[in-house]
Amino acid sequence: MGKTSFFAATLIAKLLRKVCTTLTYQPEFSQLNDVAQIGQEVLRQLFAEFKQARSELFLSQDETMSTLLLAVTDHQQKTVWIVGIGDGIVVINDEVKILDQNTSPITWAIISIKF
């Protein structure tokens, strides 16, 4: 756990809201065909924003450690794309998936399923 993980989680939430809002107005959004492409683009932009914020605020690694569980769903196609970065638990169709990375800062899992 980082020094102020609540700060990192709040910062990530604010940046994620910004990315999701602005992404829908970008011309390339209409070219994203499935949940995996949308999820990957959200992550790419989120990490770019996070890197910039971390640099501008002179934040150390300990001050920016947090867990991110992100899902992008398509209700029409009945598919979901999930990424877990850090430690966490995801339940899919009553099956528990535990992501235990022992607080290693650069570990993640990506799951795509049809429901």
Summary of the structure (lengths in Angstrom):
residues: 115
radius of gyration: 15.0
end to end distance: 33.1
largest distance: 42.8
contacts: 283
relative contact order: 0.17
helix: 43%
strand: 27%
